[in-house]
Amino acid sequence: MALASLRPLRSRNFALIWSAALVSNVGTWMQTVALGVLVFSRTGRPAWAGLVAAAGFVPIGLLAPVGGALADRLDRRRWLLVTTLAETAFAAVLAVLAGLHRDPAWALVLLSFLGGAAGAVGFPAYQAMMPDLVPREHLLGAVSLSSAQFNLGRVLGPALAGLALLSQDYAVVFGINAASFGAVVVALLLVRLPAPVRQGGRLELGRRIVEGARAARAEPGCRSAIGFIAVVALLASPFIALVPAMAHVLDPHGWSLGLTTAALVTAQGIGAVLGALTLPTLAERFGRATVLRTALLVLPALLVAYGLAPSLLWAVPAFVVVGAGYIAVLSGLNTVVQLRAPAHARGRILSSYMMALGLVYPLGAVLMGWVADSSGVRVVTVAGAVLLAVVLVGVFVLRPSAVRSLGDPHEASGPRPVAAPAEG
C-alpha cells in the first residue's frame, strides 16, 4: 500500500501546484536565511533578527482577513497569480539594493514587510483551494505534503544560501528567490479550479470579513484550532526567528554565521519533512486527533532539549526532532480548520487562523528577541517552552471540550447516522 502522504500526488492539479511551490519555497528559504544573517551581521543584535522575521509575518495578521474575503469572492487561481507577481517584484528590489550595497537594516525590514503583505493577501486563496485539488479523504495527506514541500525548501534553501553566503553575495540569493516565483506562475496557468462557493449575494468587503470571523467563532473545532495556534505562535514559534542568534551562541568561533544558521534551519527542515511524511500514516493508525493532541503536549519538551543543547553537534539532532513535532502541530491544526470550515466561508475562516499565527508570532519574536538581548537566547527558548507546557496542560485539564473539538465533528458531538458530504 502506498504511503498515505503520497496519495494526493495522484491528482494532477495538486501535483502541479505542489511541485511549483517547492521550487518557490527553496528560493524563499534562501532569502529568509540571507535576510536574517544580513540583518544580524549589520547590527549584531538578536532583536533585529527577530524584527526582520516578524516583518514578514505581521502582514499575515493584518491582511489575511482581507485575503480570505477575496479568496471566497474572486477566482482563486487568478488572484494568486497577481499576488505571486507582486512577491516577485519585492524580491527583485531586494536583489538590486543588495547588489548596490544600499541595504540598511530598516530597508530590509521594510521590504520583508511588503513581500509578506503580498503573500498575506494571496495565501488564503492557496489554502482555500486545497480541498478543490484532492478528494476529501486525501486532505490530511495534501496538507501534510504541503508542509513537507515547504520544509523541503527549508532543507535545500538554507544549504544553498549557506554556500552563496560564503562570498557574502546576498544579491544572488535574493535574485534566485525572485526567479523561483516563475514556477508558481506557470503552474497556476496550467490548472483550472471550480468557482468559489458564494453565499448571501454580493457583500461589502468589511461585512464579509465580519461574517467570516463569526463563522470561525461559531464552529467549535475551528475556534479551538485558532486558540491553540495563537498560544503556540506566542510561546514556541519565535525559536524560528532567533535561529541566527542561537547559531552565534552555539558556534561563535567555528563556521561562518551563515553556515551555522543554515545548518540549524536545514536540520529543522529535515525534521519537518520527516514529520509531515509520517503524519498521515500515524493518523490512519492512531487517529488524527490523537496524534495532534500528543504533538501539542510533546512539543514543549522538544524545545527545552534544543534550548539546553551544549553545542552545535547536540543542537542539530535536537532541532530535527523539534522540526517534526512543530510541523505535526501546525499541520494538525490546519487540517482541523480545513475539514470543519463550511465551504462558503473556508477562505475567511482560514484567514482567521492565519491572522492568529501572523499577529501573535511576530509579537512573540520581537518580545523574545528583546528578552534575549539581556537574558540570552537559551534562557528565552527554554522559558517559553516551559510556559507553553503549563498553558497546554491547563487547557487539557480545565477545558476538555476544547481539546475534544480538535477531532472530526462526529467525535465532538457524538455519532451521526449519515456521513458528511464531501467538499470540493
C-alpha positions as CSV (number, residue, x, y, z in Angstrom):
1,M,0.0,0.0,0.0
2,A,1.4,3.4,-1.0
3,L,2.4,5.7,1.8
4,A,-0.7,7.7,2.8
5,S,1.0,11.0,2.5
6,L,1.9,10.5,-1.2
7,R,-1.6,9.7,-2.5
8,P,-2.6,13.3,-3.2
9,L,0.2,13.5,-5.8
10,R,-2.0,11.2,-8.0
11,S,-4.2,14.3,-8.6
12,R,-2.7,16.3,-11.5
13,N,-3.6,19.7,-10.3
14,F,-2.2,19.1,-6.8
15,A,1.0,17.7,-8.2
16,L,1.5,20.8,-10.4
17,I,0.9,23.2,-7.6
18,W,3.0,21.2,-5.1
19,S,6.0,21.0,-7.4
20,A,5.9,24.7,-8.3
21,A,5.5,25.6,-4.6
22,L,8.6,23.5,-3.8
23,V,10.7,25.4,-6.3
24,S,9.4,28.7,-4.9
25,N,10.0,27.7,-1.3
26,V,13.6,26.8,-2.0
27,G,14.1,30.4,-3.1
28,T,12.0,31.8,-0.2
29,W,14.1,29.9,2.3
30,M,17.3,31.1,0.7
31,Q,16.1,34.6,1.1
32,T,14.9,34.1,4.7
33,V,18.3,32.8,5.8
34,A,20.1,35.5,3.9
35,L,17.9,38.3,5.4
36,G,18.4,37.0,8.9
37,V,22.2,36.7,8.5
38,L,22.5,40.1,6.7
39,V,20.5,42.0,9.4
40,F,22.3,40.3,12.3
41,S,25.7,40.9,10.7
42,R,24.8,44.6,10.2
43,T,23.5,45.1,13.8
44,G,24.9,42.2,16.0
45,R,21.6,42.2,17.9
46,P,19.0,39.3,18.2
47,A,16.2,41.9,18.4
48,W,16.9,42.9,14.8
49,A,16.9,39.3,13.7
50,G,13.5,38.9,15.4
51,L,12.3,42.2,13.8
52,V,13.1,41.2,10.2
53,A,11.4,37.8,10.7
54,A,8.4,39.5,12.3
55,A,8.1,42.0,9.5
56,G,7.4,39.2,7.1
57,F,4.7,37.8,9.3
58,V,2.9,40.9,10.6
59,P,1.1,41.3,7.3
60,I,-0.4,37.9,7.7
61,G,-2.2,39.0,10.8
62,L,-3.1,42.4,9.4
63,L,-4.1,41.4,5.8
64,A,-5.1,37.7,6.0
65,P,-8.8,38.6,6.7
66,V,-8.8,40.7,3.5
67,G,-7.1,37.9,1.6
68,G,-9.7,35.4,3.0
69,A,-12.6,37.5,2.0
70,L,-11.2,37.9,-1.5
71,A,-10.5,34.2,-1.7
72,D,-14.2,33.5,-1.1
73,R,-15.2,36.0,-3.8
74,L,-12.6,36.1,-6.6
75,D,-11.2,33.4,-8.9
76,R,-8.6,32.0,-6.5
77,R,-6.2,31.0,-9.2
78,R,-6.1,34.4,-10.8
79,W,-5.8,36.2,-7.5
80,L,-2.9,34.0,-6.5
81,L,-1.2,34.9,-9.8
82,V,-1.5,38.6,-9.1
83,T,0.0,38.3,-5.6
84,T,2.8,36.0,-6.7
85,L,3.9,38.6,-9.3
86,A,3.9,41.2,-6.5
87,E,6.1,39.0,-4.4
88,T,8.5,38.6,-7.3
89,A,8.8,42.3,-7.6
90,F,9.7,42.9,-4.0
91,A,12.3,40.1,-4.1
92,A,13.8,41.7,-7.2
93,V,14.1,45.1,-5.4
94,L,15.9,43.3,-2.5
95,A,18.4,41.9,-5.0
96,V,19.0,45.3,-6.6
97,L,19.6,47.0,-3.2
98,A,22.0,44.3,-2.0
99,G,23.8,44.4,-5.3
100,L,24.3,48.1,-4.9
101,H,25.3,47.7,-1.2
102,R,22.5,50.1,-0.3
103,D,20.8,47.8,2.2
104,P,20.4,49.3,5.7
105,A,18.6,47.2,8.2
106,W,15.5,49.3,8.1
107,A,15.2,48.9,4.3
108,L,15.5,45.1,4.7
109,V,12.7,45.1,7.3
110,L,10.5,47.3,5.1
111,L,10.9,45.1,2.0
112,S,10.4,42.0,4.2
113,F,7.1,43.6,5.3
114,L,6.0,44.4,1.8
115,G,6.8,40.9,0.5
116,G,4.9,39.5,3.4
117,A,1.9,41.7,2.6
118,A,1.8,40.4,-1.0
119,G,1.9,36.8,0.3
120,A,-0.6,37.5,3.1
121,V,-3.4,38.5,0.7
122,G,-2.7,35.6,-1.6
123,F,-2.1,32.7,0.8
124,P,-5.7,32.3,1.9
125,A,-6.6,31.6,-1.7
126,Y,-3.9,28.9,-1.8
127,Q,-5.2,27.3,1.4
128,A,-8.8,27.6,0.4
129,M,-8.3,25.8,-2.9
130,M,-6.6,22.8,-1.3
131,P,-9.9,20.8,-1.0
132,D,-10.5,21.5,-4.7
133,L,-7.3,19.9,-5.7
134,V,-7.7,16.5,-4.0
135,P,-10.5,14.2,-2.7
136,R,-11.7,14.9,0.8
137,E,-10.2,11.6,2.2
138,H,-6.7,12.8,0.9
139,L,-6.9,16.2,2.5
140,L,-4.7,15.5,5.6
141,G,-2.2,14.0,3.2
142,A,-2.4,17.1,1.0
143,V,-1.9,19.4,3.9
144,S,1.0,17.3,5.2
145,L,2.6,17.2,1.8
146,S,2.3,20.9,1.5
147,S,4.1,21.2,4.8
148,A,6.7,18.7,3.6
149,Q,7.4,20.7,0.4
150,F,7.6,23.9,2.5
151,N,10.1,22.3,4.8
152,L,11.9,20.5,2.0
153,G,12.5,24.0,0.8
154,R,13.8,24.7,4.3
155,V,16.3,21.9,3.8
156,L,17.5,22.8,0.3
157,G,17.2,26.6,0.5
158,P,19.4,27.2,3.6
159,A,22.1,24.8,2.3
160,L,22.2,26.7,-1.0
161,A,22.1,30.0,0.8
162,G,25.0,29.0,3.1
163,L,27.1,28.2,0.1
164,A,26.2,31.5,-1.6
165,L,26.9,33.5,1.6
166,L,30.5,32.2,1.8
167,S,31.2,35.1,-0.6
168,Q,28.5,37.3,1.1
169,D,26.7,37.6,-2.2
170,Y,23.3,38.5,-0.9
171,A,22.1,39.9,-4.3
172,V,22.4,36.5,-5.9
173,V,20.3,34.8,-3.2
174,F,17.6,37.5,-3.5
175,G,17.6,37.2,-7.3
176,I,17.2,33.4,-7.2
177,N,14.2,33.9,-5.0
178,A,12.7,36.4,-7.4
179,A,13.2,33.9,-10.3
180,S,11.7,31.0,-8.3
181,F,8.3,32.5,-8.3
182,G,8.1,31.8,-12.0
183,A,7.4,28.2,-11.3
184,V,4.2,29.1,-9.4
185,V,3.1,31.4,-12.2
186,V,3.5,28.5,-14.8
187,A,1.7,26.0,-12.6
188,L,-1.3,28.4,-12.0
189,L,-1.6,28.9,-15.7
190,L,-2.0,25.2,-16.2
191,V,-4.6,24.3,-13.6
192,R,-8.3,25.0,-13.6
193,L,-10.4,25.3,-10.4
194,P,-14.1,25.5,-9.7
195,A,-15.6,28.9,-9.0
196,P,-15.7,29.8,-5.2
197,V,-18.9,28.8,-3.3
198,R,-20.7,32.1,-2.7
199,Q,-23.5,32.6,-0.2
200,G,-25.7,35.6,0.6
201,G,-25.0,37.6,-2.7
202,R,-22.6,40.4,-3.0
203,L,-21.5,41.8,0.3
204,E,-19.1,44.6,1.2
205,L,-15.6,43.5,2.0
206,G,-15.9,44.6,5.6
207,R,-19.1,42.7,6.1
208,R,-17.7,39.6,4.5
209,I,-14.7,39.7,6.9
210,V,-17.0,40.1,9.9
211,E,-19.2,37.2,8.8
212,G,-16.1,35.0,8.3
213,A,-14.9,35.8,11.9
214,R,-18.4,34.9,13.2
215,A,-18.3,31.6,11.3
216,A,-14.9,30.8,12.8
217,R,-16.1,31.6,16.3
218,A,-19.3,29.5,15.8
219,E,-17.6,26.3,14.8
220,P,-16.0,24.7,17.9
221,G,-13.2,22.9,16.2
222,C,-12.1,26.0,14.2
223,R,-12.4,28.1,17.3
224,S,-10.2,25.7,19.3
225,A,-7.6,25.4,16.5
226,I,-7.3,29.1,16.2
227,G,-6.8,29.4,20.0
228,F,-4.2,26.7,20.1
229,I,-2.2,28.2,17.2
230,A,-2.2,31.6,18.9
231,V,-0.6,30.1,22.1
232,V,1.9,28.1,20.1
233,A,2.8,31.1,18.0
234,L,3.5,33.3,21.0
235,L,5.5,30.8,23.1
236,A,7.0,28.3,20.7
237,S,7.2,29.7,17.2
238,P,9.7,32.6,18.0
239,F,12.5,29.9,18.1
240,I,12.5,30.2,14.3
241,A,13.2,33.9,14.2
242,L,16.0,33.5,16.8
243,V,18.0,30.9,14.9
244,P,20.7,33.3,13.8
245,A,21.2,34.3,17.5
246,M,21.3,30.7,18.6
247,A,23.8,29.9,15.8
248,H,26.1,32.6,17.2
249,V,25.9,31.1,20.7
250,L,26.4,27.5,19.6
251,D,29.4,28.1,17.4
252,P,30.8,31.6,17.9
253,H,34.4,30.8,16.6
254,G,33.8,27.9,14.2
255,W,31.9,28.1,10.9
256,S,30.7,31.3,9.5
257,L,27.4,32.6,10.9
258,G,25.7,31.9,7.6
259,L,26.7,28.2,7.5
260,T,25.8,27.7,11.2
261,T,22.4,29.3,10.7
262,A,21.9,27.2,7.5
263,A,22.8,24.0,9.4
264,L,20.2,24.7,12.1
265,V,17.5,25.7,9.7
266,T,18.2,22.7,7.5
267,A,18.0,20.4,10.5
268,Q,14.6,21.8,11.4
269,G,13.5,21.4,7.8
270,I,14.7,17.7,7.7
271,G,12.7,17.0,10.8
272,A,9.6,18.8,9.4
273,V,9.8,16.8,6.2
274,L,10.1,13.5,8.0
275,G,7.3,14.5,10.4
276,A,5.0,15.7,7.5
277,L,5.5,12.5,5.5
278,T,4.9,10.3,8.6
279,L,1.9,12.2,9.9
280,P,-0.8,10.7,7.7
281,T,0.3,7.2,8.3
282,L,0.3,7.8,12.1
283,A,-3.1,9.4,11.8
284,E,-4.5,6.4,10.0
285,R,-3.2,4.1,12.7
286,F,-3.9,6.1,15.9
287,G,-6.4,8.7,14.8
288,R,-5.8,12.2,13.6
289,A,-7.0,13.9,16.8
290,T,-4.9,11.7,19.0
291,V,-1.7,12.4,17.0
292,L,-2.4,16.2,17.2
293,R,-3.1,16.2,20.9
294,T,0.1,14.2,21.6
295,A,2.2,16.5,19.4
296,L,0.9,19.5,21.3
297,L,2.0,18.1,24.7
298,V,5.4,16.8,23.4
299,L,6.5,20.0,21.6
300,P,7.5,21.9,24.7
301,A,9.8,19.1,25.9
302,L,11.5,19.1,22.5
303,L,12.1,22.8,22.6
304,V,13.6,22.5,26.1
305,A,16.1,19.9,24.7
306,Y,17.0,22.2,21.9
307,G,17.4,25.2,24.2
308,L,19.7,23.3,26.5
309,A,21.9,21.7,23.8
310,P,25.5,22.4,24.8
311,S,27.0,22.6,21.3
312,L,26.1,22.5,17.6
313,L,26.6,18.8,17.4
314,W,23.8,18.3,20.0
315,A,21.6,21.1,18.8
316,V,21.3,19.8,15.2
317,P,19.7,16.4,16.0
318,A,17.6,18.2,18.7
319,F,16.4,20.6,16.1
320,V,15.5,17.7,13.7
321,V,13.1,16.4,16.3
322,V,11.8,19.9,17.0
323,G,11.0,20.3,13.4
324,A,9.0,17.1,13.3
325,G,7.0,18.0,16.4
326,Y,6.4,21.5,15.3
327,I,5.1,20.5,11.9
328,A,2.8,17.9,13.4
329,V,1.2,20.6,15.4
330,L,0.8,23.1,12.6
331,S,-0.4,20.5,10.0
332,G,-2.8,19.0,12.5
333,L,-4.4,22.3,13.5
334,N,-4.6,23.5,9.9
335,T,-6.3,20.3,8.9
336,V,-8.9,20.8,11.7
337,V,-9.9,24.1,10.1
338,Q,-9.8,22.7,6.5
339,L,-12.1,19.8,7.5
340,R,-14.6,21.7,9.7
341,A,-14.9,25.1,8.0
342,P,-18.1,25.5,5.8
343,A,-17.1,25.5,2.1
344,H,-18.6,29.0,1.5
345,A,-16.5,30.5,4.3
346,R,-13.4,28.4,4.1
347,G,-11.1,31.2,2.9
348,R,-12.2,33.6,5.6
349,I,-12.0,31.0,8.4
350,L,-8.6,30.0,7.2
351,S,-7.6,33.7,7.2
352,S,-8.7,33.9,10.9
353,Y,-6.4,31.0,11.6
354,M,-3.6,32.7,9.7
355,M,-4.3,36.0,11.4
356,A,-3.8,34.4,14.8
357,L,-0.4,33.0,13.6
358,G,0.5,36.1,11.7
359,L,-0.2,38.6,14.5
360,V,1.0,36.6,17.5
361,Y,4.2,35.0,16.1
362,P,5.8,38.4,15.2
363,L,4.8,39.8,18.6
364,G,6.4,36.8,20.3
365,A,9.5,37.0,18.1
366,V,10.1,40.7,18.9
367,L,9.4,40.2,22.7
368,M,11.6,37.2,22.9
369,G,14.3,38.9,20.9
370,W,14.3,41.8,23.3
371,V,14.5,39.5,26.3
372,A,17.3,37.5,24.6
373,D,19.3,40.7,24.3
374,S,19.7,40.7,28.1
375,S,19.0,37.2,29.2
376,G,20.3,35.1,26.4
377,V,18.6,33.1,23.6
378,R,18.9,29.9,25.6
379,V,17.0,31.2,28.5
380,V,14.2,32.7,26.5
381,T,13.8,29.5,24.4
382,V,13.5,27.2,27.5
383,A,11.3,29.7,29.4
384,G,8.9,30.0,26.5
385,A,8.7,26.2,26.2
386,V,8.0,25.7,29.9
387,L,5.3,28.3,29.9
388,L,3.8,26.7,26.8
389,A,3.6,23.4,28.7
390,V,1.9,25.0,31.6
391,V,-0.7,26.6,29.4
392,L,-1.4,23.5,27.4
393,V,-1.8,21.2,30.4
394,G,-4.1,23.8,31.9
395,V,-6.3,23.7,28.8
396,F,-6.3,19.9,28.6
397,V,-7.4,19.7,32.3
398,L,-9.7,22.7,32.6
399,R,-11.2,22.8,29.1
400,P,-11.5,19.2,27.8
401,S,-14.3,20.2,25.4
402,A,-11.8,22.5,23.5
403,V,-9.5,19.5,23.2
404,R,-12.2,17.2,22.0
405,S,-13.3,19.6,19.3
406,L,-10.0,19.1,17.5
407,G,-11.4,15.8,16.3
408,D,-13.8,15.2,13.5
409,P,-17.3,16.7,14.0
410,H,-18.8,13.3,15.0
411,E,-16.1,12.8,17.6
412,A,-17.1,16.0,19.4
413,S,-20.8,15.7,19.1
414,G,-21.5,12.0,19.1
415,P,-22.1,9.5,16.3
416,R,-24.1,10.7,13.3
417,P,-26.3,8.4,11.2
418,V,-25.2,9.9,7.9
419,A,-21.7,10.9,6.9
420,A,-21.0,14.4,5.9
421,P,-20.9,15.1,2.2
422,A,-17.5,15.6,0.5
423,E,-16.5,19.2,-0.2
424,G,-14.8,20.4,-3.3
